[in-house]
C-alpha cells in the first residue's frame, strides 16, 4: 500500500495530552455501513452484538524510562528499556558475585556518548552498558544493589508516556496509563483501547450475554516506529511477543459454535489473533506463545476478528493501515475526517471508535 494513502490533516490541539476525567467517559464513534454514530464508551455494550466474545490484551506496562546518573561522572542519563532478552534469578551470571540480573535492549542518551562498561544508577537499580547490538540498540544489564531487580526497576523507572504527549509524567499516569485488567508485565507502551475499559463496563457486556477473554501481546516501542518508505511492503515491521492460551482458543471455538462475533479491544489483540490463526480451521486460532512481525494492511484476509474497538492512530502509520484493512480505507479515512470535524481527541489518551469488519 502506498503510505501517502494513510495521510490525513490533524490539528495539533486534538492530540490528547491527558486522559478523560473518567476512563469510560471518552467518546466512541460507531462506524458501519450507514455512517458514523456518536456515543460514549459507557454505551459500548449497547452497540455490541449480544453474545459476542470480547478479547482484551492483559499486558502490563513496565516503568521502562529510567532517568539516572553515570557512576563516577554523575552525568545525567536517560535509559529507555525496549525489550527483555534474558533473565537470571541467580548465577551463573556475568556478575562476578553471581547476582540476579536482567539483560535488555534499550535506547540511551547522555551528555556524552554511552560506552561499554558505563554504569547508570538510579536508586537501587544499576544499568550497565554492554555494547551496541545489531539492531542499533544498546545491550544493557540490570542488577540491584539490594533486593530484587524487579522491585528496583519499579522504584527507579517512570511510566513511558508516548513521545507525542508533551508534558512530564504525573502521579495520575501511574494508574491511567495501565488497564484495569493488566496482569502480564512486559510492555513498554499501553494497549490504549483497553485504557477505556472499566469493571462496570465489563459487567454491562456480560449482562448482554458477552463472554470476556484475554490474550497477551507485549507492546514494544516499535508501535511508534515511523514509516519512512513510500510503500508499506518495504517497511521493516517490528516484532512483538504474544500468547494465545488454550482457554482463549476454546472461547473462540465456543463463539464460532454459537455464531457470535469476535470483538478485539485494540489493534494489539488483532495482531495476536490474526498471527495465531489456524489456517486449517478458518475463524479459529492455535494456542501458541511466540514472536510476531505481522504487518496488516489493505488486502489482508481477516480470519478471526469480526469487530474492533480502537483509538485513533497517527497518520502514515502501520496501525492506521491495519484499521483501514479491517474496515475499508475510504470508510476509515472519512470517519477520521468526521472525528476531526467533531473535535474528537486523538492517540493514546484520546477517544475511540467501534468498527465492524468490511465484507
Backbone torsions as a table, in degrees:
resi	resn	phi	psi	omega
1	UNK	NA	137.0	175.6
2	UNK	-70.7	127.6	-174.3
3	UNK	-64.2	-29.5	179.9
4	UNK	-60.2	-22.3	177.9
5	UNK	-70.6	-14.1	-176.1
6	UNK	-100.8	19.1	-177.7
7	UNK	-95.7	148.9	172.9
8	UNK	-156.5	159.1	-179.0
9	UNK	-88.3	126.3	-179.4
10	UNK	-129.6	113.2	174.7
11	UNK	-60.3	132.4	-175.3
12	UNK	-58.9	-26.8	-178.6
13	UNK	-71.1	-10.4	177.7
14	UNK	-87.4	-4.8	175.1
15	UNK	-76.7	113.1	-174.9
16	UNK	-65.4	126.9	178.6
17	UNK	-97.5	-15.2	178.7
18	UNK	-145.7	157.4	178.7
19	UNK	-73.1	166.0	173.0
20	UNK	-60.8	159.5	-177.0
21	UNK	-55.3	-37.8	175.8
22	UNK	-129.7	147.7	-174.3
23	UNK	-53.4	-48.2	-173.7
24	UNK	-90.1	12.0	176.7
25	UNK	-88.9	-5.2	178.7
26	UNK	-63.2	155.6	178.9
27	UNK	-78.5	155.6	179.5
28	UNK	-133.7	122.4	173.5
29	UNK	-98.7	120.3	177.9
30	UNK	-96.0	119.3	-174.5
31	UNK	-115.1	123.4	175.7
32	UNK	-145.1	-168.3	-175.3
33	UNK	-62.4	-21.6	-178.4
34	UNK	-85.0	-11.7	-178.7
35	UNK	123.9	-146.2	-175.6
36	UNK	-112.9	135.7	174.3
37	UNK	-118.6	136.3	-176.8
38	UNK	-99.9	129.5	-178.7
39	UNK	-146.5	-163.6	173.5
40	UNK	-126.7	164.5	178.2
41	UNK	-59.1	-34.6	179.7
42	UNK	-58.3	-24.6	-178.1
43	UNK	-94.5	8.5	-175.3
44	UNK	-55.3	-43.8	-176.7
45	UNK	-58.7	-30.4	-179.6
46	UNK	-70.5	-19.1	-176.3
47	UNK	-106.4	3.6	179.5
48	UNK	-101.9	139.3	179.2
49	UNK	-61.2	128.2	178.1
50	UNK	-53.9	138.3	178.8
51	UNK	87.4	0.0	-179.3
52	UNK	-60.1	154.8	168.8
53	UNK	-95.3	120.3	-179.8
54	UNK	-101.9	122.1	-177.5
55	UNK	-113.0	125.7	-178.2
56	UNK	-111.8	155.7	174.2
57	UNK	-99.1	115.2	-174.0
58	UNK	-93.3	18.7	176.5
59	UNK	-62.1	151.9	-180.0
60	UNK	-118.1	134.2	-175.9
61	UNK	-79.1	129.4	175.2
62	UNK	-77.9	157.3	168.6
63	UNK	-82.2	80.0	-165.2
64	UNK	-88.1	-8.1	-177.4
65	UNK	-101.8	120.4	-175.2
66	UNK	-118.1	118.3	176.6
67	UNK	-105.1	99.3	-176.3
68	UNK	-126.3	-164.7	177.8
69	UNK	-128.9	149.1	176.4
70	UNK	-73.7	129.8	179.1
71	UNK	-62.0	132.7	179.6
72	UNK	98.6	-55.2	-177.0
73	UNK	-95.4	-21.4	-176.7
74	UNK	63.4	20.0	176.0
75	UNK	-69.2	136.1	-177.9
76	UNK	-68.8	136.1	-174.0
77	UNK	-140.6	140.5	175.0
78	UNK	-114.0	128.3	175.2
79	UNK	-117.5	129.9	177.3
80	UNK	-119.5	110.0	-179.6
81	UNK	-71.3	134.6	-176.5
82	UNK	-112.3	-46.2	-173.5
83	UNK	-155.6	127.7	177.8
84	UNK	-75.9	134.9	-178.0
85	UNK	-107.5	-37.3	-171.9
86	UNK	-155.7	151.4	176.3
87	UNK	-146.2	138.8	175.4
88	UNK	-135.0	121.9	179.7
89	UNK	-76.6	-19.9	175.2
90	UNK	-159.1	175.6	-177.1
91	UNK	-55.6	163.2	5.8
92	UNK	-72.4	147.4	-175.1
93	UNK	-149.2	152.6	172.0
94	UNK	-60.8	-21.8	178.3
95	UNK	-68.7	131.4	-176.5
96	UNK	-60.5	-23.2	178.9
97	UNK	-95.0	6.3	-179.7
98	UNK	67.4	30.7	-176.2
99	UNK	-72.5	152.6	173.3
100	UNK	-58.1	147.8	-178.8
101	UNK	-153.6	164.5	167.7
102	UNK	-129.6	141.2	175.1
103	UNK	-112.3	132.8	-175.5
104	UNK	-131.3	157.4	158.6
105	UNK	-90.4	140.7	-173.9
106	UNK	-151.7	158.6	167.0
107	UNK	-98.9	152.3	179.5
108	UNK	-151.8	149.0	174.4
109	UNK	-147.8	147.1	-179.2
110	UNK	-154.3	172.7	-179.6
111	UNK	-65.4	-29.5	174.4
112	UNK	-123.9	153.7	-175.9
113	UNK	-54.6	140.7	176.1
114	UNK	-81.8	128.8	-176.9
115	UNK	-121.0	156.8	178.1
116	UNK	-53.8	136.0	-178.7
117	UNK	97.9	-18.7	177.7
118	UNK	-64.6	140.8	-179.6
119	UNK	-120.2	127.5	179.0
120	UNK	-108.0	129.9	-173.4
121	UNK	-119.7	135.3	170.9
122	UNK	-144.5	110.3	-177.5
123	UNK	61.4	-127.6	-179.8
124	UNK	-85.4	-7.0	-174.4
125	UNK	-90.4	136.4	174.9
126	UNK	-122.3	126.3	177.8
127	UNK	-114.1	114.9	179.5
128	UNK	-101.6	128.8	177.7
129	UNK	-79.4	120.4	-179.6
130	UNK	-97.3	-25.8	179.8
131	UNK	152.6	-176.7	178.0
132	UNK	-95.8	137.4	176.8
133	UNK	-91.4	172.6	-178.0
134	UNK	-62.9	-26.1	-178.7
135	UNK	-84.2	6.3	178.3
136	UNK	87.7	-8.1	178.1
137	UNK	-87.7	159.9	173.8
138	UNK	-76.7	146.9	164.8
139	UNK	-96.2	123.4	-176.9
140	UNK	-128.4	152.7	177.7
141	UNK	-119.3	127.1	-178.8
142	UNK	-101.6	129.2	171.2
143	UNK	-134.0	167.8	179.9
144	UNK	-119.3	137.4	178.2
145	UNK	-66.7	-28.4	172.7
146	UNK	-158.3	155.1	-178.1
147	UNK	74.8	-163.2	-176.5
148	UNK	-90.5	156.2	175.8
149	UNK	-62.8	-40.2	-178.9
150	UNK	-58.8	-46.9	-179.1
151	UNK	-67.7	-38.9	179.1
152	UNK	-63.7	-38.3	178.7
153	UNK	-68.4	-40.8	178.6
154	UNK	-61.5	-36.2	179.6
155	UNK	-75.0	-37.6	-172.3
156	UNK	-87.2	-31.2	-171.9
157	UNK	-82.9	162.6	174.4
158	UNK	-114.7	158.5	172.6
159	UNK	-60.9	129.3	-176.0
160	UNK	-86.8	77.6	179.5
161	UNK	-63.2	148.5	-179.7
162	UNK	-62.8	157.8	-175.7
163	UNK	-66.1	-19.7	-179.2
164	UNK	-86.6	0.2	171.3
165	UNK	-92.9	107.1	-168.9
166	UNK	-96.3	62.7	176.1
167	UNK	-158.5	169.5	177.6
168	UNK	-75.9	155.9	175.7
169	UNK	-65.2	137.5	178.3
170	UNK	-113.0	168.4	178.3
171	UNK	-61.3	-32.8	-179.2
172	UNK	-64.7	-30.3	-179.5
173	UNK	-64.1	-27.8	178.7
174	UNK	-57.4	-34.1	178.6
175	UNK	-93.2	-44.4	-167.7
176	UNK	-81.2	-19.8	176.0
177	UNK	-94.8	36.0	178.3
178	UNK	-148.2	136.8	177.8
179	UNK	-74.3	158.9	-179.5
180	UNK	-74.1	-12.4	-179.3
181	UNK	-111.6	13.6	-179.8
182	UNK	-59.3	135.4	-175.5
183	UNK	-137.1	-49.0	-170.3
184	UNK	-96.7	103.2	-175.0
185	UNK	-68.5	134.6	178.9
186	UNK	164.2	-9.1	-178.6
187	UNK	-90.0	151.7	172.7
188	UNK	-113.5	7.4	170.9
189	UNK	-148.5	150.4	-175.5
190	UNK	-81.5	148.3	167.3
191	UNK	-77.5	93.0	-157.5
192	UNK	-69.7	-29.1	176.9
193	UNK	-61.5	-33.3	179.7
194	UNK	-69.9	-16.4	179.5
195	UNK	-63.8	-22.3	-178.7
196	UNK	-79.5	-18.4	-168.7
197	UNK	-79.3	133.2	177.4
198	UNK	-119.0	165.2	177.8
199	UNK	-64.5	-40.2	174.5
200	UNK	-60.6	-36.0	177.7
201	UNK	-65.8	-41.6	177.4
202	UNK	-61.4	-39.8	177.4
203	UNK	-64.4	-40.3	179.0
204	UNK	-62.7	-38.7	177.7
205	UNK	-66.2	-41.7	178.9
206	UNK	-65.5	-37.3	177.5
207	UNK	-65.0	-22.6	176.7
208	UNK	-86.4	5.5	177.6
209	UNK	89.3	7.6	-178.6
210	UNK	-78.9	148.8	173.2
211	UNK	-101.3	139.9	-179.5
212	UNK	-109.6	131.1	178.3
213	UNK	-140.4	166.4	-178.6
214	UNK	-132.4	151.3	164.4
215	UNK	-124.6	176.8	175.7
216	UNK	-127.2	128.1	167.0
217	UNK	-137.6	117.1	-178.8
218	UNK	-79.2	107.3	-175.5
219	UNK	-70.9	124.3	179.9
220	UNK	-99.4	175.6	-179.5
221	UNK	-65.4	-19.1	178.7
222	UNK	-60.2	-18.3	177.9
223	UNK	-62.1	-22.3	177.4
224	UNK	-100.4	4.6	-176.9
225	UNK	-63.4	121.4	-178.7
226	UNK	-69.8	149.8	174.7
227	UNK	-89.8	118.4	-175.4
228	UNK	-111.6	2.7	179.6
229	UNK	-101.6	167.6	179.3
230	UNK	-85.8	-24.0	-177.7
231	UNK	-127.3	130.6	-177.1
232	UNK	-60.8	-24.5	177.5
233	UNK	-59.7	-22.0	-177.8
234	UNK	-97.6	1.5	-176.7
235	UNK	-80.2	127.8	176.9
236	UNK	-77.7	96.6	-173.2
237	UNK	-69.7	138.6	177.8
238	UNK	-73.2	161.9	178.0
239	UNK	-108.0	148.8	174.8
240	UNK	-134.6	143.7	175.6
241	UNK	-85.6	137.0	178.9
242	UNK	-141.1	162.1	176.0
243	UNK	-139.2	130.2	169.3
244	UNK	-114.5	116.9	-174.5
245	UNK	-83.1	161.9	172.9
246	UNK	-57.4	-32.5	179.5
247	UNK	-65.6	-40.7	177.5
248	UNK	-68.4	-42.0	177.3
249	UNK	-57.7	-39.5	178.5
250	UNK	-68.6	-37.6	178.3
251	UNK	-63.6	-39.7	177.8
252	UNK	-67.0	-37.9	177.2
253	UNK	-63.0	-40.2	177.5
254	UNK	-64.2	-41.0	179.1
255	UNK	-61.7	-43.0	178.5
256	UNK	-63.4	-38.9	-177.8
257	UNK	-65.1	-33.6	-179.6
258	UNK	-96.5	3.9	177.3
259	UNK	72.4	28.6	-177.0
260	UNK	-97.6	144.6	177.4
261	UNK	-73.1	153.2	173.5
262	UNK	-100.4	119.8	-176.7
263	UNK	-110.2	118.2	178.0
264	UNK	-89.4	131.1	173.0
265	UNK	-96.0	91.6	178.1
266	UNK	110.1	148.4	178.0
267	UNK	-65.8	-25.8	178.2
268	UNK	-65.5	-36.1	176.4
269	UNK	-66.7	-39.4	176.8
270	UNK	-59.8	-46.0	-179.7
271	UNK	-60.5	-41.8	-179.0
272	UNK	-66.5	-49.2	-175.0
273	UNK	-69.1	-40.3	179.0
274	UNK	-71.5	-26.7	174.6
275	UNK	-72.1	-29.1	-178.3
276	UNK	-94.8	8.7	-177.3
277	UNK	-54.0	143.3	177.6
278	UNK	-98.7	102.5	-175.2
279	UNK	-65.9	-19.4	176.8
280	UNK	-82.4	-14.8	-179.5
281	UNK	-138.0	83.9	-177.3
282	UNK	-52.1	135.9	-179.2
283	UNK	92.7	-10.0	-178.9
284	UNK	-111.6	171.4	-179.4
285	UNK	-129.4	159.9	171.6
286	UNK	-91.3	143.7	167.0
287	UNK	-75.2	125.3	-175.3
288	UNK	-161.6	162.0	173.8
289	UNK	-141.3	110.5	-172.1
290	UNK	-163.0	179.1	175.4
291	UNK	-89.0	147.9	173.6
292	UNK	-129.5	140.4	171.6
293	UNK	-119.5	24.0	-175.0
294	UNK	-60.7	132.8	175.5
295	UNK	-117.1	108.5	-176.3
296	UNK	-97.1	120.7	179.7
297	UNK	-140.2	167.5	-179.8
298	UNK	-50.0	132.9	-173.1
299	UNK	111.0	-19.1	176.8
300	UNK	-66.6	134.6	177.7
301	UNK	-96.3	106.4	-178.2
302	UNK	-71.3	140.3	-179.3
303	UNK	-113.5	-35.6	-167.1
304	UNK	-109.0	-45.5	-168.8
305	UNK	-89.2	132.9	-179.3
306	UNK	-110.7	-27.3	179.7
307	UNK	-137.1	154.8	-175.1
308	UNK	-143.3	126.2	167.8
309	UNK	-102.1	123.9	-175.1
310	UNK	-150.6	151.4	172.4
311	UNK	-76.3	177.7	176.7
312	UNK	-87.9	136.4	-169.6
313	UNK	-110.0	164.4	-178.1
314	UNK	-63.1	148.3	172.2
315	UNK	-60.0	150.7	173.4
316	UNK	56.3	38.4	-177.7
317	UNK	-116.7	158.5	177.9
318	UNK	-67.6	-28.4	179.2
319	UNK	-70.9	-38.1	175.5
320	UNK	-66.3	-36.0	176.2
321	UNK	-61.1	-40.8	178.0
322	UNK	-61.1	-46.5	-178.7
323	UNK	-63.8	-40.6	177.7
324	UNK	-64.4	-39.1	177.2
325	UNK	-62.6	-35.9	-175.5
326	UNK	-74.2	-45.1	-171.2
327	UNK	-115.3	-2.2	-179.2
328	UNK	101.3	127.2	-173.7
329	UNK	-60.0	-48.3	-177.2
330	UNK	-63.3	-42.8	-179.5
331	UNK	-63.5	-44.3	-177.8
332	UNK	-66.7	-45.6	-178.0
333	UNK	-66.9	-32.9	174.1
334	UNK	-66.9	-39.1	176.8
335	UNK	-63.5	-37.5	177.1
336	UNK	-65.1	-41.6	177.7
337	UNK	-62.9	-39.3	177.1
338	UNK	-65.3	-38.4	178.5
339	UNK	-63.0	-38.4	176.8
340	UNK	-66.2	-44.7	179.0
341	UNK	-60.7	-37.9	-176.6
342	UNK	-88.4	4.3	174.9
343	UNK	63.3	41.5	169.9
344	UNK	-66.5	159.8	177.4
345	UNK	-98.9	139.1	-169.5
346	UNK	-109.8	156.6	170.7
347	UNK	76.1	-153.8	-162.4
348	UNK	-56.8	-44.3	-179.6
349	UNK	-97.4	16.1	-174.6
350	UNK	-94.5	-160.9	-176.4
351	UNK	-86.8	-177.3	-172.0
352	UNK	-135.3	171.4	175.3
353	UNK	-137.7	152.8	175.0
354	UNK	-114.4	122.3	-176.2
355	UNK	-122.4	146.9	171.9
356	UNK	-109.6	147.7	-174.8
357	UNK	-61.9	134.2	177.9
358	UNK	-67.2	144.6	178.4
359	UNK	-58.3	NA	NA
